[in-house]
Amino acid sequence: MNLYLIGHDYRYAVEQMLLTLFPDERPVYPDGRPTGDRVELRLMSGAKVTTATCVLVYQGRTANGRTSVPNSELADPAEKDRRLQGAVKRAFYRAAMGIGLPHRPWGMLTGVRPGKLMTPLLAQGMDDTQATRYFERHYDVAPARAALVVRTAHATLRAMDALGEKDVCLYVGIPFCPTRCAYCSFVSQSVEKSMALVPEFLQALAREIAATAEAVQRAGLRIVSLYIGGGTPTTLSARQLDALCTQLEAAFDLSALREFTVEAGRPDTITADKLHVLRAHRVDRISVNPQTLDDRVLETIGRRHTAQDIYDALRLVRATGGFAVNMDLIAGLPGDTPDGFRATLEQVLALAPENVTVHTLSRKRGADLMTQDAPIPDGAAVGEMLDFAGSALDAAGYAPYYLYRQKFMSGGFENVGWTRPGQENLYNICIMEELCSILAMGGGASTKLVRPGGKLERHIDPKYPTEYIANIDRICAAKAELEAFFQ
């Protein structure tokens, strides 16, 4: 779609809104007079207000949008760009509603973390009803979604109260899986093709662990959560998992640790000996992720296991004891239906996991799914799946405790973590709501440094194991910068 920006250059904000409203369109910035399907976005500063206007022409329909911001609210340079970008997006959104586009569940919100907008409202004294109505009126968010984010924001506030100034989380990324799922865009190396890379990767990871631990000690940080993710960490052998956990315990002071999580999402990687190793190292949270319990859908998405394998893996986990279990589901998988999703969720609830995470399928460009001719449920079907999930989980005693969104999500919905009382995963809240620093190690691991006041810094390790190994000297050297940040 042709984009014409007049009086501003807020390209990123405009492109975010374009992706939200017209996911199949791509931005084009032509020269000359406006023509064709287009968005004309103008920003004009007057004596008292600055006004954003939009002219939208799309498939023979034309509509206008307009919004203003008092100049008195633009005095703070740190706030000015944010407010003006919001005005431009709002004008675009209002024009899109004017040509008859269907209402989006999250209205004009384009960000990954709606809770970042909701939590301050509650912290400033709004009650749940006021905060919900604010989201509905100010951002045109659907009532059910506004109520959902209010509930997750309360979990965020509780987590904030429990964190100290020097508290941090650790993340270790193991970028290997037994096979790659069709919906996955994370570059997780298939072990069946690259087993020879695993030992050398673990040697490089041991060096990064040591370098990170040295920086943590110098900065006087306290580790409250440890999360080993991927990929699928339990792709490693029991001996390799034992060595990794031993290295982490030797390198870091884990005396203040509140939780230790390991993703064991693929049941074809879960064995009794691995589970005993994890419990010996005080791992107390684990994932057993079916995504679906329909064997036909499992085959479609490239999983080389059956629903029975999920039951067998969970039986092993429960027999070992000591683990809080999370189970992931995905609404909108190719070949699935609302009835099929309902059957999966009912079976999962019968298994009584401590946490259930309900994802919405995100059609990512790097996923094999994008190159396949697989029938994918439309937005209405996905909405039906999510509505059932919300009511069923509520009725079963679960509560939503973290929420985030992604690009290219079916129907423009969200991912939600649900928990039994007192079983919240602190790491999930911290990473999504940016409550404290996440110090990450391993393939594709993203370190996120959070300073009071909202300043963020990100450092991302290479995704591919070969690149990670080749760059380990640089990766370790960069850890020295952590101490300066926390000073």
N, C-alpha and C positions, 0 to 999 in steps of 0.2 A: 504494500500500500504506500502511496506517495505521502510523505510527511513534509510539512512546511512549518518551520519554527520561526516566528517573527518576534523580535524583541527579547529573545532569550536563546539559550543553547542547552536546554535541559533534555538532552537526547536520551539519557538512560531512563529518566522518569517516564518519558513519553513511550519509549520502547517497552518498558514494563507494562504499561497500561494497554498498549497494542497487543502484547502477548496474552494478557488476561482476557481482553474483549474479543480479539480476533486471532486465536491461536494458530490458524493456518496461514496468516499473512506474515510477510517479512518487511522490515522498514526499507524504504527507498527515499533518497534525498535528491530529487531532481532539480535542475536549474530551470529558470524561466517561469512563466505564468502558471499558477496552479491548474492542474488538469487531471482528469480521470478519477478513479476512486481515491479519495484523499482525506487527510486531516490537516486543517489549517489552525495552528495554535498560536495565538497572539498574547503577549504580556504587555500591558500598558500601565504606566505609573501616573497617577493623578495627584492632586493636592492632598487628598485625605486617604485615598485607597489605591491599591494596585489591583488591577482587574485582569483576569485571564479569560479569554474567549476562545471558543472552538467552533469551526465550521466543519462538519463531517458529511462527506458525500460517499455513499456506498450502495452499489447495485441499484442505482436509480432513485435512491432515497436521500434526502438532505435534512439535517437537523442542526440546531445550534445549542451550545452549552456556555454557561457563564458563571463565574464566581469571583468574589472580591475579598481582599485581605486588608484590614486597616493598616495604614503605614505605621501607626504607633506600635503595632505588633511585629514590625520588621527592624526595630532599632538594634537588636542584638545580632551582630554579624554571624554568630554561630547558628542562630535560628533562622536567619533570613532565607537562605537557600532552601532549607527544609520546608518552610511555609510556602514559598513560591512554587517549588516543585509540586507540593500538595495541591495548590490552586490550579496548576496546569493539568494535573491528573484528574482533578474533580471536574473541570470544564469538559475534558475529553469524555469522561464517564457519563456526564449528563447529556452530552450530545448523542452518545451511543444508545442510551435509554430512549432518547427522542426518536430514533429511527426504528425502535421496536425490538432491540436486542433483548433476549430473555434475561431475566434477573439472575445474577450470579450469587451463589450462596454466601460468598464473602464480600459482596458488594464491590466497592471501589478499592478494597485493600489488595495490594499486590505483593506485600512482603511475605517472607518465610515465617515470621514469628508474630502473629497477632497479639500474643500475650505481652509483648513489649509495649504495646499501646494500652492494654487493659490494666496491667499490674499497677501503674502509677495512679490510675483513677481510683482503685480500691485503697491504695496506700494514702491517698489524699483525703479519704473519708467518704467517698461515695458508697452507698449500700449496693447490694446486688441488683436490685431493680433499677436504680438510677444508672448504674454502669451498663447494664444491658440495653436500656433505652438510648443511652448515649451512643453506643455502637450502632444501633439500628438507625438512628436519626443522622448521625454525623458521617458514618461510612456506608450506610445503606446495607448493612450486614443483615442476613436473615435472622429472625428471632432465635431459632434453634442454635445457630452457630454463635450468636452473641452470648446466649446462656451457657454454651459449652466452654467458651474461652473464659468466662467469669469463674467457672469451677476450676479450671486449670490454673488460673491466676492465683487463686487461694493457695494451691499447693506450692506455687512459686514463692509466695510471701512466707509460708512456713519454712521453706528451705532457706530463704534469705536470712531469717531470724536465727537459723541454726549454724550459719557459717561465720567463721572468724576471718579477720583481715588477712591472715597468712595461709588460709586453707586453699588447697589446690587439688585437682584431680589428675590422675595419670591415665593415659591411654596407650595401649600397645597394639599396633596394627599388623596382622598376619595376612598378607595378600594372596592367600592360596585357598582354593576350593577343590573338591573332588571333580566337579564339572561346573560349567558356567550356565546359570539359568537364563532363559530367553529374555526376561525383563530386566536383567542386571546390566548397568552401565559402568559399575565399578570394575576397574581392571584387576580382577583377582585371577592370578595365574592358575590354570588347571594343573593339579599335581600329576595327573596321568600323563601330561606332556612335558613336565618340567621337574620331576622329582630330584634331579641332580642339583637344582638351584637351592633347595631347602637348606642343606647344611651350611652353604656359604652365606645365604641370607641370614641365618641365625647367628653366625659368627659376626657379621656386620651389625646386627641388632644388639648383640652383647656389648659392642663398643659404644653404640649410641646410648644404651642404658647406663653405662658407666659415666659417660660424659654428662648426661642429664642429671644423674644422681649427685655428681660433684657440684653442679650449678644449684640444685635444690638445697644442698647442705649449706653452701656459701650464702644463699639468699635467706636462709632460716625459714623455709616454707614447711607447712604441715600437710601431709597427704591424708585426705579423708575418703577418697574413693579410687579404686583401681579397676580398670576396665580393659579386658583383652578382647579385641574385635577383629573384624576382617572384611571380606573373606570369611573363612571358617577356621578359627584357631584350632579346633579339634581335628583338622586335617593332619596336624602334627601327630607323631607317635607319642605314646605314653612317656617314653624316655625323653623325647624332645620337650614335651610339656613340663616334665619334672625339672629338666635343666633350666628352662626359661623361668619358671616360678622361683627356683632356687636363686638364680641370678638377681631377680627383682627383690627378693627378701634380703639378699646380702648387700645390695647396692643402696636400698632406700630404708629409711626408718618408717616402718608401717605400724608403729604402736598406736597411732591415732586413727587407724583405718576403720571406717564404719561399714564398708561393703567391698566385696571383691567379686567382680562379675566376669564370666567368660561366655562368649557366644559359642554355642555348640549347635548352631541352627540346623545343620544337616544331620538327620538321624543316621545316615550311612557313615558318619564319622564317630558316632558315640559308642564307646565300648566300656565294659566294667573296669578294666585296668586304667583307662584314662580318667574315669570318674573318681576312682580311689586316689589317684595322684592329685587331682584337683582338690578333693576334700582334705588331703594331707597337708595341702598348702593354704588351707582356710578359705578356699573359694566357697562363697555361700549363695551365689546367684548364677543361674545358668539359663540359656535359651534352648528350647526345643521347638523349632519353627516349622510348622507344616505348610504355611501359606494357604493350603487347601487340603481337604481330606477326600477329595475326589480323584481317584486314580487316573481317570481320563484327562483331567486338567493337569495333574502332575506330569503326565507324559508330554502334554502339549508344551509346557514351559521348560522342558528339558531336565526335569529332576529324575534321577535314576534310583528312585525308591518308591515305595507304596505307602498308602495310609497305614497299613499294618506295621510298617517299619517305625512310624511315629509312635504308635502304641507301645511297641516293644522297647523303643529307646526311652520313653517316659517311664516305663516300668523299671528299667535299669536305674534311672535317676532316682526314683522314689525308693527303690530297694537300697541304694547307697545311702540316702538320707542326708539331711543337712542343707539341701538346696531350695531356695525360692526359685520357682520356674516361671519363665516368660514364654509365651507362645505367640508368634506373629501370624497374622492373616493378611491377605491382600484382597480387597474388593475390586472387582473389575478385571480379573485375569481372563486371558483368552479362553473361550470355550465355557466359561462359568456362567451361571444364571443366578437371579435372586433366590430361587428355590435351592440351588446347589450351595450357595453361600450360606443360606439359612441352616441347611443340614450340617455344614462344616462347623459353624459357630455353636450349634447345639451340642455337637459331639465334643468340641473343645471345652465348653462349660461343664459337661459331665465329667471331664478329666480334672477339673478344679485347679487350674494353675493359679499361682499367686498374681501374675500379671498377664494381661492380654493386650497386644498392640495391634490395632486395626489400621492397616495402611490402605491408601487409595493407589491404584496402579498409576505410575508415572511413565508415560511413553517417552523415554529418554532416547536421544539420538544415537548414543553409543551402544544401545542394547540390540541384541540380535532380533528382538521382537519387531523392531522397526523395519526389518528387511523381510519379514514373513507375512504371508497372507492369512493371518490368524483372525478369526472372528472375535472382536473385542466388545464387551457390553458397552452400551452408550451411557451418557451421563444420567439419564433417568433411571436406568437399571442400577447403576452404581449408587445413586441416591437412595434407592429402595433398599439396597444392601446395607448402607450405612445407617439408615433410619432403624432398621431392624437391629443392627448391632448395638446402637445406643440404648434402645429400650430393653433388649435382652440382657445386656451387661448391667444396666441399672437395676433391673429386677433381680439379678443374681448377686447383688451386693458389691459390685465393682463401682469405682468412681474414676472419672477422667483426671489425670494428673500432669500430663504434658501433651503439647500439641504443636505441630508444625506443618508447613505447606511446602510444596515443591513446584517447579515448573512442569508444564505438560501433564498435570494431573487430570485424570478423567473426571469430567463434570466440574472441575475447579474446586474440588473438595479439600480434604486434609488427612493427616495421619494423627491418630490419637492413642496414647498409652493409657490403659485402664488398670486399676490396682485394687486389690482387696485392702481393707483398712490397715494402715501401718506398714504396708509392703512397697511403698514407693521406692523407685530406684533413683537415688540422689544424683548419680552421674547424668542420667537422662534429662533431669530438670536443669542441671548446671550447664550442660552443653547447649541445650535448646534456648534457654533464657539468658545465657551469658552471665551467670551469677558469679563465677570465679574462673580463674585461669585453668585451662586444660593443657597439660604438658604431654605432648604426643611423641611417640617413637614408633618406627617401623614403616613398612611400605604404604605410601599414600596417607600417612598419618598427618593430621592437621593440628599443629599447636596453636592455641588461641589464648593470647595474653590479655587479661582484663584488668584494667586499672579503675579504681573508684572514680566516678565521674563519667564513665562510659567510654574511655579511650580503649581501642582494641588494636592489637597487632596479630597478624597471622603468619605462620611459617609452615609450609607444606613440604613434606618429604616426597621424593619421587615415587610415582605409583608402581612402575614396573620393577620387579625384583632385580633385573640386570642393571637398571639405572641406579637403583638404591645402593646396590653393592659397589658400583663404580664410583659413586659420589660420597661414600661414607666418611672420607676424611673431611670434606667440606661440611657435611651434616654435623659431625661431632664438633668441629671448630665453631660452628654457629651457636652451639649451646652456651658458649661463654657470654653471649649477649643477654641471656636470661637474668643474670645477676643485676646488670645495669637497669633493666626494666623495673625490677622490683625495688630497687633503691629509690 
